[in-house]
Amino acid sequence: MAETKTLRKPIFTKVDQLGPGTSGHTLTVKVVNTKMVLQKGRPDSPQVHQMRIAECLVGDETGMIIFTARNEQVDLMKEGATLTLRNAKIDMFKGSMRLAVDKWGRVEVAETTSFTVKEDNNLSLIEYELINIVEE
């Protein structure tokens, strides 16, 4: 007999709770702006050969962070759109945090919410440094 698995309810995280090297976050964010960084392949070619990367500033009422959108995620990143990011992780890029959703996560359009993005708390502007501690 097959056992039925019950799905866990997602625990929503706020942007100001994100930290370096963490993963498994579920957030509801608004897109502040989008900037295309890389577009390889011809737009008229099949999707398989095209690669697109955009850096999108997303946030909620606690702060903002740069989200790295890849391929079909770029289409959802319209200014002012409200999105739910499932199983998001923090990647480090040149010492600063970037939010990303890989193949194990999901980017979905969410119901429009009434919060305004707190623009004076950009977590991607904080620079981190990796320090190795040698125990003797």
N, C-alpha and C positions, 0 to 999 in steps of 0.2 A: 504494500500500500504506500502511496506517495504522501509524504507529509506536506502540509500547506505551510508555507513560510509567511509570516506576517511582516509587512514592511514597516520599518521604523519611521516615525515622524521626523522630518528634518528639524534640526536645531538651527535657527537662523542666527547668524553672526553679524555684528555691526562692523563697519570699516575700521573704526579705531581699535578694535580688538585683534586685528591681524598682526602677525609677527613674522620675522624672517624664518624660512624653512618650514612653515606650517602648511597643512593640507587638510582636505576634507571639509572645506567651508561651504555653507549655503548662505547666499546673500541676496537681498533685493536692492538693486541700485538703479540710479538714473544716469543716462549718458550725458555728460557735459559737452564734450567735443570729440571728434574723431580725426586722426591724421594718418593717411596711407603711408606706410614706411617702405613696403616692398611689394612689387607686382611682377611676377615672372610668368612668362607664357603669354600667348595672344588671347585677348578677350573672346575671340570667335572660335577658339579651339575648345575641345571637350574639357570639362571641369578637372579631369584626372591630371592633365598636364599644366594646369594653372595653379600658381601659388600666390596667395595674397596675405600680407600681414599689415595690421593697422594698430597703432597705439591709441587707445581711447581713454579719456579721463572719465572715470565713473565715480559715483559717490552716493552717500546717504546723508542723513541728518547729523552724523558724527564726524564725517571727513571724506576725503577723496583719495583715489589711488589710480595709477595707470594700469589699464587692463590690456593685455596683448591678445588681440583677436586674430584668429587664423582662418583662412579660406571662407567657408560659408558663415562663420560667426561674424565676419565683416559686414555682411548684408543686414544683420540685426542691429548694428551699432549706429543708429540714427540719433541725432541730437534730440534730447528731450524724451527718448524712449525709456520706459521702465522695464528692467529685465531681472530675471531670477537666474543667478549663477549657482549651479549645483556641482558639488565636489570640486570646488575651485582650490587652487594651491598658490603659494607664494614662490615665485622664482626670483633669484637675486641677479641683477644686471648692473654691472659697474658699481656695485656697492649699494644700490637702492632696490627697494621692493617693487615687484611687478606682479599683478594678479593674472592668473592664466587658468584656462579650462582645457584639459587635454582630452584624449579619446574616452577616458573613463568618466568624464563629467558631461554637463549639459548646459547650454545657454537657451533660455526660453523667454518669450515675451510675457510679461506679467501685467496684471491689471494696473492701470494708472493710479499712483498713490499721491497723496497730498503733501508729502514732505519736501522741503527745499534742501538742496545739497549745501553742506557746510564747506565753503570754498577756502577758508583760511586754515584748514588742517589737511595739507596734502602729504600723505605718508610716503609718496615716492620721492619727495624732496629731502627726506632724512637719509643721510649716508651712513651705512654700517661698515664696520671693519672686522674681518675675521681674525681672531687672535688665538693662536695655538698655545695651550698651556702644557708645559712639560712637567710631569710629576717625577720626582726623584725618590 
